Amino acid sequence: MKLITVHIPEKYVQGMEELVTANYYPNRSEVIRVAIRDLLKTELKVLIREEE
């Protein structure tokens, strides 16, 4: 895996902490990985449709 640094609004961090505290995810990194994965799946599907 590649390490990247990002600046995230405090409200987003608080939301991620709530998900971790509620045991939906083991840690904030996993929250971010899942969010990025889901975004890419959605956006890339749209991009592929536009190219056809």
N, CA, C, O and CB atoms as a CASP TS submission, in Angstrom:
PFRMAT TS
TARGET T0000
AUTHOR 0000-0000-0000
METHOD Language model
MODEL 1
PARENT N/A
ATOM      1  N   MET     1       0.837  -1.182   0.000  1.00  0.00           N
ATOM      2  CA  MET     1       0.000   0.000   0.000  1.00  0.00           C
ATOM      3  C   MET     1       0.875   1.236   0.000  1.00  0.00           C
ATOM      4  O   MET     1       2.002   1.223   0.493  1.00  0.00           O
ATOM      5  CB  MET     1      -0.948   0.003   1.205  1.00  0.00           C
ATOM      6  N   LYS     2       0.344   2.278  -0.550  1.00  0.00           N
ATOM      7  CA  LYS     2       1.038   3.565  -0.639  1.00  0.00           C
ATOM      8  C   LYS     2       0.512   4.489   0.451  1.00  0.00           C
ATOM      9  O   LYS     2      -0.696   4.561   0.675  1.00  0.00           O
ATOM     10  CB  LYS     2       0.851   4.209  -2.047  1.00  0.00           C
ATOM     11  N   LEU     3       1.401   5.187   1.120  1.00  0.00           N
ATOM     12  CA  LEU     3       1.025   6.155   2.137  1.00  0.00           C
ATOM     13  C   LEU     3       0.859   7.522   1.490  1.00  0.00           C
ATOM     14  O   LEU     3       1.753   7.996   0.789  1.00  0.00           O
ATOM     15  CB  LEU     3       2.076   6.207   3.271  1.00  0.00           C
ATOM     16  N   ILE     4      -0.297   8.159   1.727  1.00  0.00           N
ATOM     17  CA  ILE     4      -0.522   9.518   1.241  1.00  0.00           C
ATOM     18  C   ILE     4      -0.985  10.373   2.421  1.00  0.00           C
ATOM     19  O   ILE     4      -1.498   9.858   3.414  1.00  0.00           O
ATOM     20  CB  ILE     4      -1.575   9.543   0.071  1.00  0.00           C
ATOM     21  N   THR     5      -0.797  11.670   2.293  1.00  0.00           N
ATOM     22  CA  THR     5      -1.225  12.606   3.329  1.00  0.00           C
ATOM     23  C   THR     5      -2.310  13.492   2.753  1.00  0.00           C
ATOM     24  O   THR     5      -2.159  14.034   1.658  1.00  0.00           O
ATOM     25  CB  THR     5      -0.031  13.457   3.859  1.00  0.00           C
ATOM     26  N   VAL     6      -3.400  13.642   3.482  1.00  0.00           N
ATOM     27  CA  VAL     6      -4.494  14.507   3.041  1.00  0.00           C
ATOM     28  C   VAL     6      -4.970  15.357   4.211  1.00  0.00           C
ATOM     29  O   VAL     6      -4.805  14.988   5.374  1.00  0.00           O
ATOM     30  CB  VAL     6      -5.667  13.671   2.460  1.00  0.00           C
ATOM     31  N   HIS     7      -5.553  16.481   3.887  1.00  0.00           N
ATOM     32  CA  HIS     7      -6.189  17.332   4.894  1.00  0.00           C
ATOM     33  C   HIS     7      -7.692  17.068   4.805  1.00  0.00           C
ATOM     34  O   HIS     7      -8.290  17.170   3.734  1.00  0.00           O
ATOM     35  CB  HIS     7      -5.849  18.873   4.672  1.00  0.00           C
ATOM     36  N   ILE     8      -8.288  16.728   5.947  1.00  0.00           N
ATOM     37  CA  ILE     8      -9.702  16.365   5.990  1.00  0.00           C
ATOM     38  C   ILE     8     -10.408  17.279   6.990  1.00  0.00           C
ATOM     39  O   ILE     8      -9.904  17.492   8.093  1.00  0.00           O
ATOM     40  CB  ILE     8      -9.889  14.859   6.377  1.00  0.00           C
ATOM     41  N   PRO     9     -11.572  17.823   6.617  1.00  0.00           N
ATOM     42  CA  PRO     9     -12.312  18.668   7.554  1.00  0.00           C
ATOM     43  C   PRO     9     -12.617  17.923   8.862  1.00  0.00           C
ATOM     44  O   PRO     9     -12.846  16.713   8.860  1.00  0.00           O
ATOM     45  CB  PRO     9     -13.618  19.154   6.908  1.00  0.00           C
ATOM     46  N   GLU    10     -12.615  18.648   9.950  1.00  0.00           N
ATOM     47  CA  GLU    10     -12.831  18.061  11.276  1.00  0.00           C
ATOM     48  C   GLU    10     -14.153  17.291  11.360  1.00  0.00           C
ATOM     49  O   GLU    10     -14.223  16.251  12.015  1.00  0.00           O
ATOM     50  CB  GLU    10     -12.806  19.155  12.339  1.00  0.00           C
ATOM     51  N   LYS    11     -15.196  17.797  10.702  1.00  0.00           N
ATOM     52  CA  LYS    11     -16.488  17.089  10.723  1.00  0.00           C
ATOM     53  C   LYS    11     -16.369  15.702  10.105  1.00  0.00           C
ATOM     54  O   LYS    11     -17.001  14.760  10.582  1.00  0.00           O
ATOM     55  CB  LYS    11     -17.559  17.902   9.976  1.00  0.00           C
ATOM     56  N   TYR    12     -15.579  15.564   9.063  1.00  0.00           N
ATOM     57  CA  TYR    12     -15.381  14.257   8.439  1.00  0.00           C
ATOM     58  C   TYR    12     -14.645  13.328   9.391  1.00  0.00           C
ATOM     59  O   TYR    12     -14.991  12.153   9.511  1.00  0.00           O
ATOM     60  CB  TYR    12     -14.604  14.394   7.116  1.00  0.00           C
ATOM     61  N   VAL    13     -13.642  13.847  10.060  1.00  0.00           N
ATOM     62  CA  VAL    13     -12.877  13.043  11.014  1.00  0.00           C
ATOM     63  C   VAL    13     -13.798  12.592  12.147  1.00  0.00           C
ATOM     64  O   VAL    13     -13.738  11.437  12.567  1.00  0.00           O
ATOM     65  CB  VAL    13     -11.665  13.846  11.576  1.00  0.00           C
ATOM     66  N   GLN    14     -14.639  13.482  12.638  1.00  0.00           N
ATOM     67  CA  GLN    14     -15.580  13.124  13.698  1.00  0.00           C
ATOM     68  C   GLN    14     -16.529  12.022  13.231  1.00  0.00           C
ATOM     69  O   GLN    14     -16.823  11.091  13.980  1.00  0.00           O
ATOM     70  CB  GLN    14     -16.379  14.358  14.147  1.00  0.00           C
ATOM     71  N   GLY    15     -16.998  12.131  12.010  1.00  0.00           N
ATOM     72  CA  GLY    15     -17.869  11.099  11.457  1.00  0.00           C
ATOM     73  C   GLY    15     -17.168   9.762  11.347  1.00  0.00           C
ATOM     74  O   GLY    15     -17.752   8.721  11.650  1.00  0.00           O
ATOM     75  N   MET    16     -15.922   9.787  10.917  1.00  0.00           N
ATOM     76  CA  MET    16     -15.156   8.543  10.835  1.00  0.00           C
ATOM     77  C   MET    16     -14.963   7.938  12.220  1.00  0.00           C
ATOM     78  O   MET    16     -15.074   6.724  12.394  1.00  0.00           O
ATOM     79  CB  MET    16     -13.793   8.792  10.170  1.00  0.00           C
ATOM     80  N   GLU    17     -14.676   8.782  13.201  1.00  0.00           N
ATOM     81  CA  GLU    17     -14.506   8.308  14.581  1.00  0.00           C
ATOM     82  C   GLU    17     -15.781   7.658  15.102  1.00  0.00           C
ATOM     83  O   GLU    17     -15.723   6.657  15.815  1.00  0.00           O
ATOM     84  CB  GLU    17     -14.098   9.466  15.500  1.00  0.00           C
ATOM     85  N   GLU    18     -16.923   8.220  14.750  1.00  0.00           N
ATOM     86  CA  GLU    18     -18.199   7.626  15.166  1.00  0.00           C
ATOM     87  C   GLU    18     -18.364   6.230  14.580  1.00  0.00           C
ATOM     88  O   GLU    18     -18.810   5.312  15.269  1.00  0.00           O
ATOM     89  CB  GLU    18     -19.376   8.520  14.738  1.00  0.00           C
ATOM     90  N   LEU    19     -18.007   6.069  13.311  1.00  0.00           N
ATOM     91  CA  LEU    19     -18.104   4.746  12.678  1.00  0.00           C
ATOM     92  C   LEU    19     -17.171   3.738  13.330  1.00  0.00           C
ATOM     93  O   LEU    19     -17.535   2.576  13.506  1.00  0.00           O
ATOM     94  CB  LEU    19     -17.788   4.848  11.190  1.00  0.00           C
ATOM     95  N   VAL    20     -15.976   4.176  13.687  1.00  0.00           N
ATOM     96  CA  VAL    20     -15.009   3.296  14.343  1.00  0.00           C
ATOM     97  C   VAL    20     -15.493   2.948  15.750  1.00  0.00           C
ATOM     98  O   VAL    20     -15.447   1.788  16.157  1.00  0.00           O
ATOM     99  CB  VAL    20     -13.610   3.961  14.399  1.00  0.00           C
ATOM    100  N   THR    21     -15.951   3.944  16.482  1.00  0.00           N
ATOM    101  CA  THR    21     -16.441   3.717  17.850  1.00  0.00           C
ATOM    102  C   THR    21     -17.634   2.763  17.860  1.00  0.00           C
ATOM    103  O   THR    21     -17.785   1.958  18.779  1.00  0.00           O
ATOM    104  CB  THR    21     -16.834   5.053  18.507  1.00  0.00           C
ATOM    105  N   ALA    22     -18.481   2.859  16.832  1.00  0.00           N
ATOM    106  CA  ALA    22     -19.653   1.980  16.724  1.00  0.00           C
ATOM    107  C   ALA    22     -19.280   0.610  16.159  1.00  0.00           C
ATOM    108  O   ALA    22     -20.154  -0.227  15.934  1.00  0.00           O
ATOM    109  CB  ALA    22     -20.724   2.632  15.843  1.00  0.00           C
ATOM    110  N   ASN    23     -17.988   0.379  15.929  1.00  0.00           N
ATOM    111  CA  ASN    23     -17.473  -0.900  15.419  1.00  0.00           C
ATOM    112  C   ASN    23     -17.943  -1.248  14.016  1.00  0.00           C
ATOM    113  O   ASN    23     -18.015  -2.424  13.657  1.00  0.00           O
ATOM    114  CB  ASN    23     -17.868  -2.000  16.343  1.00  0.00           C
ATOM    115  N   TYR    24     -18.266  -0.226  13.216  1.00  0.00           N
ATOM    116  CA  TYR    24     -18.562  -0.479  11.807  1.00  0.00           C
ATOM    117  C   TYR    24     -17.265  -0.762  11.050  1.00  0.00           C
ATOM    118  O   TYR    24     -17.251  -1.540  10.095  1.00  0.00           O
ATOM    119  CB  TYR    24     -19.309   0.727  11.176  1.00  0.00           C
ATOM    120  N   TYR    25     -16.181  -0.126  11.485  1.00  0.00           N
ATOM    121  CA  TYR    25     -14.865  -0.292  10.866  1.00  0.00           C
ATOM    122  C   TYR    25     -13.828  -0.397  11.967  1.00  0.00           C
ATOM    123  O   TYR    25     -14.025   0.138  13.058  1.00  0.00           O
ATOM    124  CB  TYR    25     -14.535   0.889   9.900  1.00  0.00           C
ATOM    125  N   PRO    26     -12.719  -1.082  11.695  1.00  0.00           N
ATOM    126  CA  PRO    26     -11.695  -1.242  12.734  1.00  0.00           C
ATOM    127  C   PRO    26     -10.877   0.016  13.016  1.00  0.00           C
ATOM    128  O   PRO    26     -10.346   0.182  14.114  1.00  0.00           O
ATOM    129  CB  PRO    26     -10.767  -2.340  12.345  1.00  0.00           C
ATOM    130  N   ASN    27     -10.776   0.913  12.008  1.00  0.00           N
ATOM    131  CA  ASN    27      -9.980   2.130  12.185  1.00  0.00           C
ATOM    132  C   ASN    27     -10.328   3.130  11.084  1.00  0.00           C
ATOM    133  O   ASN    27     -11.032   2.806  10.128  1.00  0.00           O
ATOM    134  CB  ASN    27      -8.455   1.806  12.170  1.00  0.00           C
ATOM    135  N   ARG    28      -9.815   4.359  11.243  1.00  0.00           N
ATOM    136  CA  ARG    28     -10.118   5.411  10.254  1.00  0.00           C
ATOM    137  C   ARG    28      -9.551   5.091   8.881  1.00  0.00           C
ATOM    138  O   ARG    28     -10.160   5.422   7.865  1.00  0.00           O
ATOM    139  CB  ARG    28      -9.571   6.751  10.725  1.00  0.00           C
ATOM    140  N   SER    29      -8.403   4.459   8.844  1.00  0.00           N
ATOM    141  CA  SER    29      -7.810   4.118   7.540  1.00  0.00           C
ATOM    142  C   SER    29      -8.741   3.231   6.728  1.00  0.00           C
ATOM    143  O   SER    29      -8.873   3.403   5.516  1.00  0.00           O
ATOM    144  CB  SER    29      -6.458   3.417   7.729  1.00  0.00           C
ATOM    145  N   GLU    30      -9.380   2.290   7.393  1.00  0.00           N
ATOM    146  CA  GLU    30     -10.297   1.397   6.677  1.00  0.00           C
ATOM    147  C   GLU    30     -11.528   2.165   6.194  1.00  0.00           C
ATOM    148  O   GLU    30     -12.031   1.897   5.104  1.00  0.00           O
ATOM    149  CB  GLU    30     -10.724   0.219   7.582  1.00  0.00           C
ATOM    150  N   VAL    31     -12.012   3.107   6.984  1.00  0.00           N
ATOM    151  CA  VAL    31     -13.135   3.953   6.556  1.00  0.00           C
ATOM    152  C   VAL    31     -12.766   4.667   5.261  1.00  0.00           C
ATOM    153  O   VAL    31     -13.548   4.689   4.311  1.00  0.00           O
ATOM    154  CB  VAL    31     -13.511   4.987   7.662  1.00  0.00           C
ATOM    155  N   ILE    32     -11.583   5.244   5.229  1.00  0.00           N
ATOM    156  CA  ILE    32     -11.134   5.998   4.059  1.00  0.00           C
ATOM    157  C   ILE    32     -10.955   5.071   2.857  1.00  0.00           C
ATOM    158  O   ILE    32     -11.356   5.420   1.746  1.00  0.00           O
ATOM    159  CB  ILE    32      -9.815   6.734   4.366  1.00  0.00           C
ATOM    160  N   ARG    33     -10.358   3.892   3.065  1.00  0.00           N
ATOM    161  CA  ARG    33     -10.173   2.948   1.952  1.00  0.00           C
ATOM    162  C   ARG    33     -11.513   2.541   1.348  1.00  0.00           C
ATOM    163  O   ARG    33     -11.659   2.511   0.126  1.00  0.00           O
ATOM    164  CB  ARG    33      -9.412   1.698   2.427  1.00  0.00           C
ATOM    165  N   VAL    34     -12.493   2.227   2.199  1.00  0.00           N
ATOM    166  CA  VAL    34     -13.810   1.812   1.707  1.00  0.00           C
ATOM    167  C   VAL    34     -14.485   2.965   0.959  1.00  0.00           C
ATOM    168  O   VAL    34     -15.081   2.759  -0.098  1.00  0.00           O
ATOM    169  CB  VAL    34     -14.704   1.334   2.879  1.00  0.00           C
ATOM    170  N   ALA    35     -14.391   4.175   1.510  1.00  0.00           N
ATOM    171  CA  ALA    35     -15.008   5.332   0.863  1.00  0.00           C
ATOM    172  C   ALA    35     -14.398   5.586  -0.515  1.00  0.00           C
ATOM    173  O   ALA    35     -15.121   5.855  -1.474  1.00  0.00           O
ATOM    174  CB  ALA    35     -14.857   6.578   1.743  1.00  0.00           C
ATOM    175  N   ILE    36     -13.087   5.503  -0.615  1.00  0.00           N
ATOM    176  CA  ILE    36     -12.412   5.723  -1.902  1.00  0.00           C
ATOM    177  C   ILE    36     -12.769   4.611  -2.881  1.00  0.00           C
ATOM    178  O   ILE    36     -13.040   4.875  -4.053  1.00  0.00           O
ATOM    179  CB  ILE    36     -10.876   5.795  -1.711  1.00  0.00           C
ATOM    180  N   ARG    37     -12.770   3.369  -2.403  1.00  0.00           N
ATOM    181  CA  ARG    37     -13.131   2.246  -3.270  1.00  0.00           C
ATOM    182  C   ARG    37     -14.529   2.437  -3.847  1.00  0.00           C
ATOM    183  O   ARG    37     -14.735   2.277  -5.050  1.00  0.00           O
ATOM    184  CB  ARG    37     -13.057   0.920  -2.494  1.00  0.00           C
ATOM    185  N   ASP    38     -15.486   2.781  -2.991  1.00  0.00           N
ATOM    186  CA  ASP    38     -16.863   2.957  -3.448  1.00  0.00           C
ATOM    187  C   ASP    38     -16.988   4.137  -4.416  1.00  0.00           C
ATOM    188  O   ASP    38     -17.713   4.055  -5.407  1.00  0.00           O
ATOM    189  CB  ASP    38     -17.793   3.162  -2.250  1.00  0.00           C
ATOM    190  N   LEU    39     -16.285   5.226  -4.129  1.00  0.00           N
ATOM    191  CA  LEU    39     -16.292   6.378  -5.035  1.00  0.00           C
ATOM    192  C   LEU    39     -15.742   5.993  -6.405  1.00  0.00           C
ATOM    193  O   LEU    39     -16.335   6.324  -7.431  1.00  0.00           O
ATOM    194  CB  LEU    39     -15.470   7.537  -4.441  1.00  0.00           C
ATOM    195  N   LEU    40     -14.620   5.299  -6.420  1.00  0.00           N
ATOM    196  CA  LEU    40     -14.010   4.915  -7.691  1.00  0.00           C
ATOM    197  C   LEU    40     -14.907   3.970  -8.483  1.00  0.00           C
ATOM    198  O   LEU    40     -15.032   4.110  -9.700  1.00  0.00           O
ATOM    199  CB  LEU    40     -12.657   4.262  -7.448  1.00  0.00           C
ATOM    200  N   LYS    41     -15.533   3.007  -7.803  1.00  0.00           N
ATOM    201  CA  LYS    41     -16.440   2.097  -8.503  1.00  0.00           C
ATOM    202  C   LYS    41     -17.555   2.867  -9.180  1.00  0.00           C
ATOM    203  O   LYS    41     -17.882   2.603 -10.337  1.00  0.00           O
ATOM    204  CB  LYS    41     -17.025   1.068  -7.535  1.00  0.00           C
ATOM    205  N   THR    42     -18.140   3.815  -8.473  1.00  0.00           N
ATOM    206  CA  THR    42     -19.247   4.603  -9.013  1.00  0.00           C
ATOM    207  C   THR    42     -18.783   5.508 -10.150  1.00  0.00           C
ATOM    208  O   THR    42     -19.365   5.504 -11.235  1.00  0.00           O
ATOM    209  CB  THR    42     -19.889   5.441  -7.908  1.00  0.00           C
ATOM    210  N   GLU    43     -17.744   6.274  -9.894  1.00  0.00           N
ATOM    211  CA  GLU    43     -17.277   7.248 -10.879  1.00  0.00           C
ATOM    212  C   GLU    43     -16.705   6.570 -12.125  1.00  0.00           C
ATOM    213  O   GLU    43     -16.929   7.041 -13.240  1.00  0.00           O
ATOM    214  CB  GLU    43     -16.223   8.157 -10.256  1.00  0.00           C
ATOM    215  N   LEU    44     -15.986   5.491 -11.952  1.00  0.00           N
ATOM    216  CA  LEU    44     -15.414   4.815 -13.124  1.00  0.00           C
ATOM    217  C   LEU    44     -16.496   4.179 -13.986  1.00  0.00           C
ATOM    218  O   LEU    44     -16.355   4.117 -15.207  1.00  0.00           O
ATOM    219  CB  LEU    44     -14.410   3.748 -12.686  1.00  0.00           C
ATOM    220  N   LYS    45     -17.585   3.700 -13.361  1.00  0.00           N
ATOM    221  CA  LYS    45     -18.708   3.179 -14.154  1.00  0.00           C
ATOM    222  C   LYS    45     -19.291   4.284 -15.025  1.00  0.00           C
ATOM    223  O   LYS    45     -19.583   4.062 -16.200  1.00  0.00           O
ATOM    224  CB  LYS    45     -19.805   2.586 -13.233  1.00  0.00           C
ATOM    225  N   VAL    46     -19.460   5.468 -14.458  1.00  0.00           N
ATOM    226  CA  VAL    46     -19.995   6.605 -15.210  1.00  0.00           C
ATOM    227  C   VAL    46     -19.036   6.966 -16.339  1.00  0.00           C
ATOM    228  O   VAL    46     -19.465   7.194 -17.470  1.00  0.00           O
ATOM    229  CB  VAL    46     -20.227   7.828 -14.280  1.00  0.00           C
ATOM    230  N   LEU    47     -17.755   7.019 -16.040  1.00  0.00           N
ATOM    231  CA  LEU    47     -16.747   7.371 -17.039  1.00  0.00           C
ATOM    232  C   LEU    47     -16.748   6.373 -18.192  1.00  0.00           C
ATOM    233  O   LEU    47     -16.665   6.770 -19.355  1.00  0.00           O
ATOM    234  CB  LEU    47     -15.357   7.433 -16.398  1.00  0.00           C
ATOM    235  N   ILE    48     -16.841   5.098 -17.884  1.00  0.00           N
ATOM    236  CA  ILE    48     -16.847   4.072 -18.923  1.00  0.00           C
ATOM    237  C   ILE    48     -18.090   4.206 -19.799  1.00  0.00           C
ATOM    238  O   ILE    48     -18.008   4.064 -21.019  1.00  0.00           O
ATOM    239  CB  ILE    48     -16.783   2.669 -18.296  1.00  0.00           C
ATOM    240  N   ARG    49     -19.247   4.479 -19.178  1.00  0.00           N
ATOM    241  CA  ARG    49     -20.476   4.671 -19.954  1.00  0.00           C
ATOM    242  C   ARG    49     -20.371   5.868 -20.887  1.00  0.00           C
ATOM    243  O   ARG    49     -20.866   5.824 -22.013  1.00  0.00           O
ATOM    244  CB  ARG    49     -21.669   4.848 -19.021  1.00  0.00           C
ATOM    245  N   GLU    50     -19.731   6.933 -20.427  1.00  0.00           N
ATOM    246  CA  GLU    50     -19.585   8.135 -21.245  1.00  0.00           C
ATOM    247  C   GLU    50     -18.671   7.883 -22.444  1.00  0.00           C
ATOM    248  O   GLU    50     -18.845   8.496 -23.497  1.00  0.00           O
ATOM    249  CB  GLU    50     -19.037   9.288 -20.399  1.00  0.00           C
ATOM    250  N   GLU    51     -17.715   7.001 -22.289  1.00  0.00           N
ATOM    251  CA  GLU    51     -16.767   6.720 -23.378  1.00  0.00           C
ATOM    252  C   GLU    51     -17.369   5.817 -24.446  1.00  0.00           C
ATOM    253  O   GLU    51     -16.868   5.780 -25.570  1.00  0.00           O
ATOM    254  CB  GLU    51     -15.505   6.078 -22.823  1.00  0.00           C
ATOM    255  N   GLU    52     -18.433   5.088 -24.119  1.00  0.00           N
ATOM    256  CA  GLU    52     -19.024   4.144 -25.085  1.00  0.00           C
ATOM    257  C   GLU    52     -19.851   4.834 -26.129  1.00  0.00           C
ATOM    258  O   GLU    52     -20.411   4.176 -27.007  1.00  0.00           O
ATOM    259  CB  GLU    52     -19.877   3.129 -24.375  1.00  0.00           C
TER
END
